[in-house]
Amino acid sequence: MARPDWSEGDTYAALKPGAYHVEVLTAEERTSKNGDAMFNIKLIAVDWNGAHICFDNIMLAGKGRSMGQAKLVALGIPRGQAEVRPDELVGARAFAFIGEGEWQGKKRLEVDISEGSHCGYWLESERADVGELNLPDPDQADGPVDNPFDDLAADDTPF
């Protein structure tokens, strides 16, 4: 018989503000409220078994364009590249400073654009400049241990 874990806790809840090694899981081209082109990216925390950490917007035009350029460079897009497709960002890694924000009345984690060398991000090559990272807690990094035979010693066979 299977024992699903229905608890509300998850790795995301364990993530706190700080610097993380992040990877772009998804990237979508969208339009801002002002009608400007932008990318919406979903970031995962590499050292937390790929736990979703936050979303970020990368402005490609209009207000925020210079911040968007800095973020693109941190994610490995060469400065001055004429066109960028969303799939070019998928799998890109950098370090990011994640702070607390609010969206639709709920607290959430978000990239803190006031930190880092690239509007909240550092290049992977700038690891030494990042300072202390939020490294995974060994108990959280692998998720909860699912052992239905937890009363048995490690070398005992339940059948």
PETA-V718361 format. One line per field, one symbol per residue. phi: phi as a letter, one per 40 degrees, with the letter a starting at -180 (. if undefined). psi: psi as a letter, one per 40 degrees, with the letter a starting at -180 (. if undefined). A space follows every 10 residues. Layout:
phi: ???
psi: ???
This chain:
phi: .cbcccccca cdcccbdicb cbbccbabcb bcdcgccabb bbbbcdcbfg ccbababbcb agdgdccdcc cccccgccdg dcbbcdcccc gcbabbcbbc baafgbcaca ccccbgcbfh bbcdccdccc gccccccdcc dcgccbbcbc cccdccbca
psi: higiheidii dddehiiahi hiihdihhhi hideeiiiih ihiihdefff hhdiiihhhe iahedddddd ddddeehhhe hdihideddh eiiaiihhii ahhfeiiiii hheeiiegfe iiidefdded ahigiihddd deiihggefe eiideihe.
